Amino acid sequence: MEAVKLIALTGGIASGKSTVSARLAEHGAVILDADKLAREVVEPGQPALAQIVAEFGEHLLLPDGTLNRPALGSIVFNNTAALKKLNDITHPAVWELGQAKLRAIEADDPDAIVIYDVPLLVEASAERPMSFEQVIVVNASRDERVRRMVADRGMSRAEAEARVGSQATDAERLAVADVVLDNDGTREELLDAVDELWATLRAA
């Protein structure tokens, strides 16, 4: 059986990656969303949730048995050691679930173009068992991304700067890119670039 075409899509916060992912889905791409997978692996009954509770404490469980994500976030935010422990638990679980879903997609439609939407591709690269035909990076300048977070998400400039600073640098993402979609311009310009990219992917 012919393998599906697996392509990674990444970009920093407020880069426009979600816009690109949505447009590719409109064209017919199958989207595997790493953030959704990350939520699935910490649902009640999942091994990763049990490991998180064992590592960080029973107080992270809400009365219904689900994970108190804000409480966990407050533990790992600006705590490199705690964040590494969390990533060591969740990243392999996310990639394993992603592989399982990929096998299911491949069995259903071997000609599918699968976009693996993964914000932390660079940060999680050590745990990455998947191989991608291409890596697409949505890139926007740091100043532009900070501006968007302040204008569109109501963050203070300090909060926005902290969020950008907690992720991989632009240079680190660009270093793994096969395709770069620049998004310092308008939304329409970005969508036009995605349309051109899709035509290229289909032709290949």
C-alpha positions as CSV (number, residue, x, y, z in Angstrom):
1,M,0.0,0.0,0.0
2,E,1.2,3.4,-0.9
3,A,2.0,5.6,2.1
4,V,0.1,8.8,2.7
5,K,2.0,12.1,2.2
6,L,2.9,13.4,5.7
7,I,3.8,17.0,6.1
8,A,4.6,18.9,9.2
9,L,3.1,22.4,9.8
10,T,4.6,24.6,12.6
11,G,5.0,28.2,13.6
12,G,5.3,30.3,16.7
13,I,2.3,31.7,18.6
14,A,0.3,34.2,16.6
15,S,2.3,33.4,13.4
16,G,-0.9,32.5,11.6
17,K,-0.4,28.7,11.6
18,S,-4.1,28.1,12.5
19,T,-5.2,30.1,9.5
20,V,-2.9,28.0,7.2
21,S,-4.1,24.7,8.8
22,A,-7.8,25.7,8.3
23,R,-7.2,26.7,4.6
24,L,-5.4,23.4,3.9
25,A,-8.3,21.5,5.4
26,E,-10.7,23.4,3.1
27,H,-8.6,22.2,0.2
28,G,-9.0,18.6,1.4
29,A,-5.9,17.9,3.5
30,V,-6.4,15.7,6.5
31,I,-5.3,17.6,9.6
32,L,-3.7,15.9,12.6
33,D,-3.7,18.5,15.4
34,A,-1.0,17.9,18.0
35,D,-2.8,20.1,20.5
36,K,-5.9,18.0,20.3
37,L,-3.8,14.8,20.6
38,A,-2.2,16.4,23.7
39,R,-5.6,16.8,25.3
40,E,-6.6,13.2,24.4
41,V,-3.6,11.6,26.1
42,V,-4.4,13.2,29.4
43,E,-8.0,12.2,29.5
44,P,-9.2,10.1,32.5
45,G,-7.9,6.5,32.2
46,Q,-5.0,7.4,30.0
47,P,-1.5,6.3,31.2
48,A,-0.1,9.8,30.7
49,L,-2.6,11.3,33.2
50,A,-1.7,8.7,35.8
51,Q,2.0,9.6,35.3
52,I,1.3,13.3,35.6
53,V,-0.6,12.8,38.9
54,A,2.2,10.6,40.2
55,E,4.8,13.2,39.4
56,F,3.0,16.4,40.3
57,G,0.3,15.4,42.8
58,E,-3.3,14.3,43.3
59,H,-4.4,17.9,43.7
60,L,-4.2,18.3,39.9
61,L,-7.3,16.1,39.5
62,L,-10.7,17.8,39.4
63,P,-13.7,16.1,41.2
64,D,-14.8,14.5,37.9
65,G,-11.3,13.0,37.4
66,T,-10.2,15.3,34.7
67,L,-6.9,17.2,34.7
68,N,-6.9,20.7,36.1
69,R,-4.9,22.1,33.2
70,P,-4.6,25.7,34.6
71,A,-3.2,24.3,37.8
72,L,-0.7,22.2,36.0
73,G,0.2,25.2,33.8
74,S,1.0,27.3,36.8
75,I,3.4,24.6,38.1
76,V,5.4,24.3,34.8
77,F,5.3,27.9,33.7
78,N,8.8,29.4,34.0
79,N,10.0,26.2,35.7
80,T,12.3,24.5,33.2
81,A,12.8,21.3,35.3
82,A,9.1,20.8,35.9
83,L,8.3,21.5,32.2
84,K,10.9,19.0,31.1
85,K,9.3,16.3,33.4
86,L,5.9,17.1,31.9
87,N,7.2,17.0,28.3
88,D,8.9,13.7,29.0
89,I,5.5,12.2,29.9
90,T,3.3,13.9,27.3
91,H,5.5,14.2,24.1
92,P,6.0,10.5,23.6
93,A,2.3,9.8,24.3
94,V,1.3,12.4,21.8
95,W,3.6,11.1,19.0
96,E,2.4,7.5,19.7
97,L,-1.2,8.5,19.4
98,G,-0.4,10.5,16.3
99,Q,1.2,7.4,14.7
100,A,-1.9,5.3,15.5
101,K,-4.2,7.9,13.9
102,L,-1.9,8.1,10.9
103,R,-2.1,4.4,10.4
104,A,-5.9,4.6,10.4
105,I,-5.9,7.4,7.9
106,E,-3.5,5.5,5.7
107,A,-5.7,2.4,5.8
108,D,-8.8,4.5,4.8
109,D,-7.1,6.7,2.2
110,P,-3.6,5.9,1.1
111,D,-3.5,9.0,-1.2
112,A,-4.3,11.4,1.5
113,I,-2.2,14.5,2.2
114,V,-1.8,14.6,5.9
115,I,-0.8,17.8,7.7
116,Y,0.6,17.3,11.1
117,D,-0.2,20.6,12.8
118,V,2.4,20.8,15.6
119,P,3.3,24.1,17.3
120,L,6.2,22.6,19.2
121,L,7.8,20.7,16.4
122,V,11.3,22.0,17.2
123,E,10.9,21.8,21.0
124,A,9.7,18.1,20.8
125,S,12.1,17.0,18.0
126,A,14.0,14.6,20.4
127,E,10.8,12.6,20.9
128,R,9.8,12.6,17.2
129,P,9.5,9.1,15.6
130,M,7.7,10.4,12.5
131,S,9.5,11.3,9.4
132,F,8.0,14.1,7.3
133,E,8.2,14.6,3.5
134,Q,8.3,18.4,4.2
135,V,8.2,20.8,7.0
136,I,6.2,24.0,6.5
137,V,7.0,26.9,8.8
138,V,4.6,29.8,9.1
139,N,6.8,32.8,9.9
140,A,6.1,36.2,11.2
141,S,8.4,38.6,12.9
142,R,8.6,38.7,16.7
143,D,7.3,42.3,16.8
144,E,4.3,41.5,14.6
145,R,3.4,38.4,16.7
146,V,3.6,40.4,19.9
147,R,1.4,43.1,18.3
148,R,-1.2,40.6,17.3
149,M,-1.4,39.1,20.8
150,V,-1.8,42.5,22.4
151,A,-4.4,43.6,19.8
152,D,-6.3,40.3,19.2
153,R,-6.0,38.4,22.5
154,G,-5.9,41.3,25.0
155,M,-2.5,40.4,26.4
156,S,-0.2,42.9,27.9
157,R,3.0,43.5,26.0
158,A,4.9,41.8,28.8
159,E,2.7,38.7,28.7
160,A,3.0,38.5,24.9
161,E,6.8,38.8,25.1
162,A,6.9,36.1,27.7
163,R,4.8,33.7,25.5
164,V,7.0,34.3,22.5
165,G,10.2,33.9,24.6
166,S,9.0,30.6,26.0
167,Q,9.0,29.0,22.5
168,A,11.7,28.1,20.0
169,T,13.3,31.0,18.2
170,D,12.4,32.0,14.7
171,A,15.9,30.9,13.6
172,E,15.5,27.5,15.2
173,R,12.2,26.9,13.3
174,L,13.5,28.2,10.0
175,A,16.4,25.9,10.3
176,V,14.1,22.9,9.9
177,A,11.9,24.4,7.2
178,D,11.5,23.1,3.7
179,V,8.8,25.7,2.9
180,V,8.4,29.1,4.6
181,L,5.1,30.9,4.5
182,D,5.7,34.6,5.4
183,N,2.9,36.2,7.3
184,D,4.0,39.7,8.1
185,G,1.5,40.9,5.5
186,T,-2.3,40.5,5.2
187,R,-4.5,37.5,5.8
188,E,-5.4,37.5,2.1
189,E,-1.7,37.4,1.1
190,L,-1.2,34.4,3.4
191,L,-4.2,32.6,2.0
192,D,-3.0,33.1,-1.5
193,A,0.3,31.6,-0.6
194,V,-1.4,28.6,1.0
195,D,-3.4,28.1,-2.2
196,E,-0.3,28.1,-4.3
197,L,1.4,25.7,-1.8
198,W,-1.6,23.3,-2.1
199,A,-1.4,23.2,-5.8
200,T,2.3,22.3,-5.5
201,L,1.5,19.6,-3.0
202,R,-1.2,18.1,-5.2
203,A,1.1,18.2,-8.3
204,A,3.9,16.4,-6.4
